[in-house]
């Protein structure tokens, strides 16, 4: 079986003039440094979950290190609470966007229906000024125009309208 000894440990022991440490001491020392690193990172939910699993499998270690066991369980519980809050918030945001999308579709549907209804309505034609085909001569000046024939009456009617339009512009 191969034994692995770290260079730093052999250099220290050789310089101190002490005997070479045994493999068990080296393993215990590396486990201790690893344990310290894990306990320092107990706020990480993944590390805390692993520590909880380890403490569940080794209750005697959990009884010797109750602070680490409690901190790991608290971190796991906090992680579950944060996950539940995030999930609930995500669901609420999803519902809000769903309602917003439904409202937008409803408004768009109403707008399209309104446009179709307006297009289906008969368009309103602007009032056009039509000249009468059969003119019944009427004089506003008191002149008797009943003797005028059709073309002459039409010319008279146009002249009266033009004069009225000029008078209306002048008064405005």
N, C-alpha and C positions, 0 to 999 in steps of 0.2 A: 504494500500500500504506500502510495506516495504521500508525503507530508509537505504541505506548503507553508513556508514561513515567510512573512513579509520582510523585505530588506530593511525597513526602518527598525523593526524589532531586533534583527540580528546585529545591526550596526550599533544600536544602543547597548545591547548586552555585551558586545565585544569591546566597546569603548569603556564600559563601566567595569570590565573585568569580571563580570558575574557570569554565571553559568547560562548556557543557552536555554531560553524558555521552552517548556514542553508544548506540544501541539495543542493540548487542552487549554492551556492558559491563553494561547493565541486565538483559539476559537472563541473562548469566553469573552476575550477583549473585543473581537470583531462583532460578536453578538451584542455586546453592551453598547458599542458605538452605533450599531444599526438600530437597536432598541431606542436609544436616545433620539436618533433622527426620526423614527416613526412617531414617537410621542410628541416631538416638536411639531410634527405635521398633522396632529390629530384634528385640526380644523378642516382638513381636506376630507370631504365625505367618502371618497374612495378608500383612503387610508383608514379612516374611522370604521368603515364597514369591515375591512379586513381585520382590524384589531378586535372588533366585536366578535367576529367569527372565531378568532384565536382565543379570546377570553371565554367564549361559550364552550370551546373544545377543552380548555385548560382552566377550570374554575379555581384551582389552587393558585395560579398566577394572578388571576383576577382578584383573589382575596389578599395577595401580597401587594398588588398595585391597584388599589381601589380608585385612586384619582384618575389614572389613565383609563380605567374601564368606564368610569362615569363620564369622563370627557368624551370618550368615543361614542357612548350611547347618546349623549346630548347632541353631538354633532350629527349623528345619523337621524335623530328625531327632527332636528332643525332642518336638515336636508329634505326630509319627507314633507315637512310643513311648507317649506319654500316651493317645493315641486307642486304641491296641491294648490297653493296660492297662484302660482304661474299658470297652472292648467285651468283654474277657474277664471282667471283674467283672460286667458286666451279664448275660452269659450264665450265670455261676455263680449269680447272684441269681435269674435266671429258672428255672434248674434247681431251686434250693432251693424256690422258691414252687410249682413244679410238683409236686415231691415232697410238699410240705406239703398241697397241694390233693388229691393222690391219697390221702394218709394220712387226711385229713379225710373224703373220700368213702368210704373203706373203713370207717372207724369208724362213719359214719352208716349205711352199708349193714348193718353188723353189728348195730347197735342196732335198726334197723327190722326185720331178720330175727328178732332175739331177741324183740322185742315181738310180732311176728306168731306166733312159735312159742308164746309164753306165752298169747296169745289163743286159739290153736287147742287148747291143752290143756283138758281138762275141768276146770272150776273146782272147787275143793275146797269142799264144803259144810260149814258148821260143824255140829258134833255137836249135835243137838237132843235135848232130854229128852222122850222119848215115854212116855206112860203105856201100860202093857200092856193089850192088848185082852182077853186071856184070862188072868186072874190065877190063878197057882197059889199058894195061900196058904202062906206060910212065915213062921214066927214066930221072931224073934231072941230073944224073951224067954222062950221055952219054953212059951208059951201055945199051945193047940191051936186053930188057926183054920180047920181044914178044914170045920167046920160052917157057916161064914159063906157067904152067897150072894154073887153078883158085885158088887152095889152096895155092900153092907156091907164086903166085903173091900177094895174100891177106896177107900172112906172110911178104913178102917184103914191102908191102904198110904200114903195121902196124909198122914195124921196122923203116921205113923211117919217119913216123909221130912221133914216140917216140924220134928218134934222133933229129928231128926238134924241138920238145918241150923242150928237154934238152938244145939245143943250144940257144933257145929263152930265157930260164930262165937264162942261163949263161951271155947272152949279156945284160940282163936287170939289 
